[in-house]
């Protein structure tokens, strides 16, 4: 039986995936240093063990620790891991930055959730309100076998699907592609643009538009606009007036060379800020 250890099992992310793996069929060990985390696990009937006991016996170790600590923790535990152990990392920053231990006999598997899509067919209230995923709402995930034999991918994907369940599609990509998706696409561009939209809504409110009217209006229009741009309404397109407004506003809101955020130099700098 495959033995899986969750390191940081009582933290915010660790607790969620610990609960998701309870019925996985794997032999589970849970390692948590903080007393609040240990109490949270105990309240759910999960007993913690020491890292000295769990790590040497593990076939898979899930690093459920903050992004900036992944490299440090990986180096700390590396001497306790037997050859062939798979380290599952939940964020691409540290692996992309080269912060993983230099051990050719370990397997490095990186996975991250896409989070539940805006357009879905969820009907249950718990699923409709599970915006992060990994509890009730279905989501897609991305996976990368960064280091190790091809035969290890199936095990990594199976565990990843259980970590983030319920999962629909699991996309296999490279670690560099995962870094392009986050932070660049989802945060540098996506979160920034959404932040600008929120600031614009606040400005409309400051100029006298009733707050609830402004929010209802922009959220409704975003639904239509995203559906059009991402192909969820076959054949639909923006009106001539909307296209003209977009063309004019592009020069005001964005620099002509804004796509340089995808260049390797910019990507490396974003990753450096995350891991440091």
C-alpha positions as YAML, in Angstrom:
chain: A
units: angstrom
residues:
- id: 1
  name: UNK
  ca: [0.00, 0.00, 0.00]
- id: 2
  name: UNK
  ca: [1.29, 3.47, -0.93]
- id: 3
  name: UNK
  ca: [2.08, 5.63, 2.11]
- id: 4
  name: UNK
  ca: [1.29, 9.34, 1.81]
- id: 5
  name: UNK
  ca: [2.38, 11.97, 4.34]
- id: 6
  name: UNK
  ca: [0.89, 15.44, 4.48]
- id: 7
  name: UNK
  ca: [3.39, 17.92, 5.87]
- id: 8
  name: UNK
  ca: [1.54, 20.87, 7.38]
- id: 9
  name: UNK
  ca: [-1.64, 18.82, 7.65]
- id: 10
  name: UNK
  ca: [-3.38, 21.17, 10.07]
- id: 11
  name: UNK
  ca: [-2.93, 24.41, 8.15]
- id: 12
  name: UNK
  ca: [-5.55, 26.11, 6.01]
- id: 13
  name: UNK
  ca: [-4.69, 24.16, 2.86]
- id: 14
  name: UNK
  ca: [-3.32, 21.12, 4.67]
- id: 15
  name: UNK
  ca: [-6.50, 20.52, 6.62]
- id: 16
  name: UNK
  ca: [-8.65, 20.68, 3.50]
- id: 17
  name: UNK
  ca: [-6.57, 18.15, 1.61]
- id: 18
  name: UNK
  ca: [-6.21, 15.97, 4.72]
- id: 19
  name: UNK
  ca: [-9.98, 15.67, 4.83]
- id: 20
  name: UNK
  ca: [-10.14, 14.96, 1.09]
- id: 21
  name: UNK
  ca: [-7.61, 12.12, 1.40]
- id: 22
  name: UNK
  ca: [-9.22, 10.37, 4.36]
- id: 23
  name: UNK
  ca: [-11.03, 7.88, 2.13]
- id: 24
  name: UNK
  ca: [-8.33, 7.73, -0.55]
- id: 25
  name: UNK
  ca: [-7.26, 4.15, 0.08]
- id: 26
  name: UNK
  ca: [-3.70, 5.26, 0.79]
- id: 27
  name: UNK
  ca: [-1.98, 4.77, 4.14]
- id: 28
  name: UNK
  ca: [-1.95, 8.29, 5.57]
- id: 29
  name: UNK
  ca: [0.40, 10.08, 7.97]
- id: 30
  name: UNK
  ca: [-0.29, 13.61, 9.15]
- id: 31
  name: UNK
  ca: [2.51, 15.89, 10.37]
- id: 32
  name: UNK
  ca: [1.66, 19.23, 11.97]
- id: 33
  name: UNK
  ca: [3.86, 21.31, 14.27]
- id: 34
  name: UNK
  ca: [1.45, 24.00, 15.47]
- id: 35
  name: UNK
  ca: [-0.82, 23.27, 18.41]
- id: 36
  name: UNK
  ca: [-3.91, 24.91, 16.84]
- id: 37
  name: UNK
  ca: [-3.39, 22.78, 13.73]
- id: 38
  name: UNK
  ca: [-3.01, 19.62, 15.77]
- id: 39
  name: UNK
  ca: [-6.18, 20.43, 17.69]
- id: 40
  name: UNK
  ca: [-8.08, 21.04, 14.46]
- id: 41
  name: UNK
  ca: [-7.01, 17.64, 13.16]
- id: 42
  name: UNK
  ca: [-7.79, 15.92, 16.46]
- id: 43
  name: UNK
  ca: [-11.31, 17.35, 16.40]
- id: 44
  name: UNK
  ca: [-11.80, 15.52, 13.09]
- id: 45
  name: UNK
  ca: [-10.38, 12.28, 14.46]
- id: 46
  name: UNK
  ca: [-6.97, 12.63, 12.81]
- id: 47
  name: UNK
  ca: [-3.92, 11.75, 14.89]
- id: 48
  name: UNK
  ca: [-0.64, 13.49, 14.14]
- id: 49
  name: UNK
  ca: [2.72, 11.75, 14.05]
- id: 50
  name: UNK
  ca: [6.28, 13.08, 14.08]
- id: 51
  name: UNK
  ca: [8.14, 13.83, 10.87]
- id: 52
  name: UNK
  ca: [10.92, 11.50, 12.09]
- id: 53
  name: UNK
  ca: [8.43, 8.66, 12.10]
- id: 54
  name: UNK
  ca: [6.51, 9.51, 8.93]
- id: 55
  name: UNK
  ca: [9.03, 10.75, 6.39]
- id: 56
  name: UNK
  ca: [11.38, 7.73, 6.14]
- id: 57
  name: UNK
  ca: [8.36, 5.46, 5.68]
- id: 58
  name: UNK
  ca: [6.66, 7.61, 3.04]
- id: 59
  name: UNK
  ca: [6.30, 6.91, -0.66]
- id: 60
  name: UNK
  ca: [4.72, 10.33, -1.23]
- id: 61
  name: UNK
  ca: [5.08, 13.57, 0.75]
- id: 62
  name: UNK
  ca: [2.67, 16.45, 0.12]
- id: 63
  name: UNK
  ca: [4.16, 19.83, 1.03]
- id: 64
  name: UNK
  ca: [1.13, 21.74, 2.35]
- id: 65
  name: UNK
  ca: [3.23, 24.71, 3.47]
- id: 66
  name: UNK
  ca: [3.30, 28.40, 2.43]
- id: 67
  name: UNK
  ca: [4.77, 29.07, -1.03]
- id: 68
  name: UNK
  ca: [7.81, 30.94, 0.29]
- id: 69
  name: UNK
  ca: [8.71, 28.02, 2.60]
- id: 70
  name: UNK
  ca: [8.48, 25.20, 0.05]
- id: 71
  name: UNK
  ca: [12.17, 25.26, -0.92]
- id: 72
  name: UNK
  ca: [13.38, 25.62, 2.66]
- id: 73
  name: UNK
  ca: [11.18, 22.80, 3.97]
- id: 74
  name: UNK
  ca: [12.06, 20.54, 1.03]
- id: 75
  name: UNK
  ca: [15.77, 20.91, 1.81]
- id: 76
  name: UNK
  ca: [15.15, 20.29, 5.52]
- id: 77
  name: UNK
  ca: [13.33, 17.01, 4.98]
- id: 78
  name: UNK
  ca: [15.39, 15.76, 2.03]
- id: 79
  name: UNK
  ca: [17.88, 13.73, 4.16]
- id: 80
  name: UNK
  ca: [14.97, 11.80, 5.71]
- id: 81
  name: UNK
  ca: [13.46, 10.70, 2.39]
- id: 82
  name: UNK
  ca: [14.22, 7.35, 0.84]
- id: 83
  name: UNK
  ca: [15.14, 7.05, -2.85]
- id: 84
  name: UNK
  ca: [12.08, 7.14, -5.11]
- id: 85
  name: UNK
  ca: [9.96, 9.26, -2.77]
- id: 86
  name: UNK
  ca: [7.59, 11.61, -4.58]
- id: 87
  name: UNK
  ca: [7.39, 15.20, -3.33]
- id: 88
  name: UNK
  ca: [4.09, 16.79, -4.33]
- id: 89
  name: UNK
  ca: [4.32, 20.58, -4.45]
- id: 90
  name: UNK
  ca: [1.14, 22.68, -4.58]
- id: 91
  name: UNK
  ca: [2.64, 25.75, -6.26]
- id: 92
  name: UNK
  ca: [5.08, 26.15, -9.14]
- id: 93
  name: UNK
  ca: [7.12, 29.09, -7.79]
- id: 94
  name: UNK
  ca: [9.79, 27.23, -5.80]
- id: 95
  name: UNK
  ca: [10.27, 24.43, -8.37]
- id: 96
  name: UNK
  ca: [10.48, 26.96, -11.22]
- id: 97
  name: UNK
  ca: [13.01, 29.02, -9.28]
- id: 98
  name: UNK
  ca: [15.25, 25.97, -8.79]
- id: 99
  name: UNK
  ca: [14.74, 25.84, -5.03]
- id: 100
  name: UNK
  ca: [14.13, 22.10, -4.79]
- id: 101
  name: UNK
  ca: [16.88, 19.81, -3.42]
- id: 102
  name: UNK
  ca: [19.37, 18.49, -5.95]
- id: 103
  name: UNK
  ca: [18.49, 14.82, -5.60]
- id: 104
  name: UNK
  ca: [18.06, 12.87, -8.84]
- id: 105
  name: UNK
  ca: [16.56, 9.93, -6.96]
- id: 106
  name: UNK
  ca: [13.45, 11.88, -5.84]
- id: 107
  name: UNK
  ca: [10.30, 12.48, -7.87]
- id: 108
  name: UNK
  ca: [8.98, 16.05, -8.08]
- id: 109
  name: UNK
  ca: [5.32, 16.43, -9.00]
- id: 110
  name: UNK
  ca: [3.74, 19.90, -9.12]
- id: 111
  name: UNK
  ca: [-0.02, 20.47, -9.15]
- id: 112
  name: UNK
  ca: [-2.36, 23.42, -8.73]
- id: 113
  name: UNK
  ca: [-6.13, 23.96, -8.91]
- id: 114
  name: UNK
  ca: [-7.80, 25.99, -11.64]
- id: 115
  name: UNK
  ca: [-10.67, 26.69, -9.18]
- id: 116
  name: UNK
  ca: [-14.34, 26.24, -10.17]
- id: 117
  name: UNK
  ca: [-15.16, 27.84, -13.54]
- id: 118
  name: UNK
  ca: [-17.42, 30.89, -13.70]
- id: 119
  name: UNK
  ca: [-19.76, 29.05, -16.05]
- id: 120
  name: UNK
  ca: [-20.76, 25.69, -14.60]
- id: 121
  name: UNK
  ca: [-23.78, 23.49, -14.01]
- id: 122
  name: UNK
  ca: [-23.63, 23.35, -10.22]
- id: 123
  name: UNK
  ca: [-27.10, 23.31, -8.66]
- id: 124
  name: UNK
  ca: [-26.52, 22.56, -4.98]
- id: 125
  name: UNK
  ca: [-26.11, 25.71, -2.81]
- id: 126
  name: UNK
  ca: [-22.93, 24.42, -1.14]
- id: 127
  name: UNK
  ca: [-21.35, 23.83, -4.56]
- id: 128
  name: UNK
  ca: [-22.55, 27.16, -5.99]
- id: 129
  name: UNK
  ca: [-20.96, 28.97, -3.04]
- id: 130
  name: UNK
  ca: [-17.70, 26.99, -3.06]
- id: 131
  name: UNK
  ca: [-15.73, 29.55, -5.05]
- id: 132
  name: UNK
  ca: [-12.29, 28.13, -4.22]
- id: 133
  name: UNK
  ca: [-13.14, 24.49, -4.94]
- id: 134
  name: UNK
  ca: [-11.80, 21.41, -3.21]
- id: 135
  name: UNK
  ca: [-14.86, 21.04, -1.01]
- id: 136
  name: UNK
  ca: [-18.11, 20.87, -2.97]
- id: 137
  name: UNK
  ca: [-17.67, 22.49, -6.40]
- id: 138
  name: UNK
  ca: [-16.06, 20.68, -9.30]
- id: 139
  name: UNK
  ca: [-12.91, 22.16, -10.77]
- id: 140
  name: UNK
  ca: [-10.11, 21.49, -13.23]
- id: 141
  name: UNK
  ca: [-6.46, 21.12, -12.20]
- id: 142
  name: UNK
  ca: [-3.00, 21.35, -13.78]
- id: 143
  name: UNK
  ca: [-0.23, 18.81, -13.18]
- id: 144
  name: UNK
  ca: [3.46, 18.56, -14.02]
- id: 145
  name: UNK
  ca: [5.96, 15.75, -13.58]
- id: 146
  name: UNK
  ca: [9.02, 17.92, -13.09]
- id: 147
  name: UNK
  ca: [11.46, 15.13, -12.25]
- id: 148
  name: UNK
  ca: [11.19, 11.36, -12.17]
- id: 149
  name: UNK
  ca: [10.20, 8.39, -14.35]
- id: 150
  name: UNK
  ca: [7.19, 8.67, -16.64]
- id: 151
  name: UNK
  ca: [5.58, 5.83, -14.71]
- id: 152
  name: UNK
  ca: [5.26, 8.14, -11.69]
- id: 153
  name: UNK
  ca: [2.83, 10.50, -13.39]
- id: 154
  name: UNK
  ca: [-0.24, 8.32, -12.92]
- id: 155
  name: UNK
  ca: [0.28, 8.16, -9.15]
- id: 156
  name: UNK
  ca: [0.84, 11.92, -8.94]
- id: 157
  name: UNK
  ca: [-2.28, 12.69, -10.94]
- id: 158
  name: UNK
  ca: [-4.39, 10.28, -8.89]
- id: 159
  name: UNK
  ca: [-3.33, 11.94, -5.64]
- id: 160
  name: UNK
  ca: [-3.79, 15.42, -7.15]
- id: 161
  name: UNK
  ca: [-7.33, 14.54, -8.20]
- id: 162
  name: UNK
  ca: [-8.07, 13.46, -4.64]
- id: 163
  name: UNK
  ca: [-6.41, 16.53, -3.12]
- id: 164
  name: UNK
  ca: [-8.59, 18.90, -5.10]
- id: 165
  name: UNK
  ca: [-11.73, 16.77, -5.52]
- id: 166
  name: UNK
  ca: [-14.19, 16.85, -7.11]
- id: 167
  name: UNK
  ca: [-12.04, 17.24, -10.26]
- id: 168
  name: UNK
  ca: [-13.12, 17.33, -13.87]
- id: 169
  name: UNK
  ca: [-10.19, 17.79, -16.28]
- id: 170
  name: UNK
  ca: [-6.55, 17.31, -15.24]
- id: 171
  name: UNK
  ca: [-4.24, 19.14, -17.68]
- id: 172
  name: UNK
  ca: [-0.65, 17.97, -18.03]
- id: 173
  name: UNK
  ca: [1.70, 20.91, -18.55]
- id: 174
  name: UNK
  ca: [5.28, 21.89, -17.73]
- id: 175
  name: UNK
  ca: [6.41, 23.73, -14.62]
- id: 176
  name: UNK
  ca: [7.30, 26.77, -16.75]
- id: 177
  name: UNK
  ca: [3.81, 26.75, -18.26]
- id: 178
  name: UNK
  ca: [2.36, 26.53, -14.74]
- id: 179
  name: UNK
  ca: [4.40, 29.59, -13.76]
- id: 180
  name: UNK
  ca: [3.03, 31.44, -16.80]
- id: 181
  name: UNK
  ca: [-0.50, 30.58, -15.64]
- id: 182
  name: UNK
  ca: [0.29, 31.73, -12.10]
- id: 183
  name: UNK
  ca: [1.42, 34.34, -11.30]
- id: 184
  name: UNK
  ca: [1.41, 35.95, -14.77]
- id: 185
  name: UNK
  ca: [-1.95, 35.09, -16.33]
- id: 186
  name: UNK
  ca: [-4.08, 34.71, -13.20]
- id: 187
  name: UNK
  ca: [-2.52, 37.32, -10.90]
- id: 188
  name: UNK
  ca: [-0.31, 39.79, -12.76]
- id: 189
  name: UNK
  ca: [-2.95, 40.18, -15.48]
- id: 190
  name: UNK
  ca: [-6.21, 38.67, -14.21]
- id: 191
  name: UNK
  ca: [-6.26, 39.89, -10.62]
- id: 192
  name: UNK
  ca: [-4.90, 43.28, -11.66]
- id: 193
  name: UNK
  ca: [-7.59, 43.83, -14.28]
- id: 194
  name: UNK
  ca: [-10.30, 42.72, -11.86]
- id: 195
  name: UNK
  ca: [-8.87, 45.12, -9.25]
- id: 196
  name: UNK
  ca: [-9.14, 47.94, -11.80]
- id: 197
  name: UNK
  ca: [-12.77, 46.97, -12.44]
- id: 198
  name: UNK
  ca: [-13.48, 47.09, -8.70]
- id: 199
  name: UNK
  ca: [-11.82, 50.51, -8.45]
- id: 200
  name: UNK
  ca: [-13.89, 51.68, -11.41]
- id: 201
  name: UNK
  ca: [-17.07, 50.51, -9.69]
- id: 202
  name: UNK
  ca: [-16.06, 52.40, -6.55]
- id: 203
  name: UNK
  ca: [-15.44, 55.50, -8.67]
- id: 204
  name: UNK
  ca: [-18.91, 55.20, -10.21]
- id: 205
  name: UNK
  ca: [-20.34, 55.01, -6.68]
- id: 206
  name: UNK
  ca: [-18.27, 58.04, -5.63]
- id: 207
  name: UNK
  ca: [-19.78, 59.92, -8.54]
- id: 208
  name: UNK
  ca: [-23.30, 59.26, -7.29]
- id: 209
  name: UNK
  ca: [-24.41, 55.87, -8.64]
- id: 210
  name: UNK
  ca: [-26.15, 53.85, -5.88]
- id: 211
  name: UNK
  ca: [-23.73, 51.17, -4.64]
- id: 212
  name: UNK
  ca: [-25.99, 48.17, -5.14]
- id: 213
  name: UNK
  ca: [-27.03, 49.37, -8.59]
- id: 214
  name: UNK
  ca: [-23.38, 49.75, -9.61]
- id: 215
  name: UNK
  ca: [-22.46, 46.29, -8.36]
- id: 216
  name: UNK
  ca: [-25.46, 44.58, -9.93]
- id: 217
  name: UNK
  ca: [-24.78, 46.35, -13.22]
- id: 218
  name: UNK
  ca: [-21.09, 45.51, -13.50]
- id: 219
  name: UNK
  ca: [-21.43, 41.91, -12.29]
- id: 220
  name: UNK
  ca: [-24.22, 41.30, -14.81]
- id: 221
  name: UNK
  ca: [-22.31, 42.89, -17.66]
- id: 222
  name: UNK
  ca: [-19.14, 40.98, -16.79]
- id: 223
  name: UNK
  ca: [-21.09, 37.74, -17.09]
- id: 224
  name: UNK
  ca: [-22.18, 38.65, -20.61]
- id: 225
  name: UNK
  ca: [-18.79, 40.04, -21.65]
- id: 226
  name: UNK
  ca: [-16.83, 37.01, -20.38]
- id: 227
  name: UNK
  ca: [-19.33, 34.67, -22.03]
- id: 228
  name: UNK
  ca: [-18.84, 36.45, -25.37]
- id: 229
  name: UNK
  ca: [-15.04, 36.71, -25.22]
- id: 230
  name: UNK
  ca: [-14.50, 33.12, -24.06]
- id: 231
  name: UNK
  ca: [-16.87, 31.55, -26.56]
- id: 232
  name: UNK
  ca: [-19.71, 30.49, -24.27]
- id: 233
  name: UNK
  ca: [-22.31, 32.12, -26.54]
- id: 234
  name: UNK
  ca: [-21.73, 30.74, -30.06]
- id: 235
  name: UNK
  ca: [-21.67, 33.47, -32.67]
- id: 236
  name: UNK
  ca: [-22.10, 36.32, -30.18]
- id: 237
  name: UNK
  ca: [-19.93, 39.41, -30.47]
- id: 238
  name: UNK
  ca: [-19.69, 42.87, -29.01]
- id: 239
  name: UNK
  ca: [-21.69, 45.69, -30.55]
- id: 240
  name: UNK
  ca: [-19.95, 48.23, -32.79]
- id: 241
  name: UNK
  ca: [-20.24, 50.78, -29.99]
- id: 242
  name: UNK
  ca: [-18.66, 48.43, -27.46]
- id: 243
  name: UNK
  ca: [-15.81, 47.58, -29.84]
- id: 244
  name: UNK
  ca: [-15.17, 51.29, -30.41]
- id: 245
  name: UNK
  ca: [-15.10, 51.94, -26.64]
- id: 246
  name: UNK
  ca: [-12.65, 49.07, -26.17]
- id: 247
  name: UNK
  ca: [-10.34, 50.32, -28.91]
- id: 248
  name: UNK
  ca: [-10.23, 53.82, -27.47]
- id: 249
  name: UNK
  ca: [-9.86, 52.70, -23.85]
- id: 250
  name: UNK
  ca: [-7.01, 50.28, -24.59]
- id: 251
  name: UNK
  ca: [-4.69, 53.20, -25.24]
- id: 252
  name: UNK
  ca: [-5.74, 54.88, -22.00]
- id: 253
  name: UNK
  ca: [-5.75, 51.92, -19.63]
- id: 254
  name: UNK
  ca: [-2.83, 49.86, -20.95]
- id: 255
  name: UNK
  ca: [0.66, 50.51, -22.21]
- id: 256
  name: UNK
  ca: [1.27, 49.23, -25.77]
- id: 257
  name: UNK
  ca: [3.93, 46.79, -24.52]
- id: 258
  name: UNK
  ca: [1.93, 45.37, -21.57]
- id: 259
  name: UNK
  ca: [2.40, 41.78, -22.79]
- id: 260
  name: UNK
  ca: [6.05, 41.96, -21.76]
- id: 261
  name: UNK
  ca: [4.84, 40.67, -18.37]
- id: 262
  name: UNK
  ca: [4.99, 37.24, -20.07]
- id: 263
  name: UNK
  ca: [8.67, 37.64, -20.97]
- id: 264
  name: UNK
  ca: [11.08, 35.43, -19.07]
- id: 265
  name: UNK
  ca: [12.76, 38.34, -17.30]
- id: 266
  name: UNK
  ca: [9.43, 39.59, -15.93]
- id: 267
  name: UNK
  ca: [8.30, 36.06, -15.05]
- id: 268
  name: UNK
  ca: [11.53, 35.34, -13.19]
- id: 269
  name: UNK
  ca: [11.19, 38.58, -11.22]
- id: 270
  name: UNK
  ca: [7.61, 37.73, -10.24]
- id: 271
  name: UNK
  ca: [8.69, 34.28, -9.08]
- id: 272
  name: UNK
  ca: [11.63, 35.75, -7.17]
- id: 273
  name: UNK
  ca: [9.30, 38.01, -5.19]
- id: 274
  name: UNK
  ca: [7.07, 35.04, -4.32]
- id: 275
  name: UNK
  ca: [9.78, 32.69, -3.08]
- id: 276
  name: UNK
  ca: [11.66, 35.42, -1.20]
...
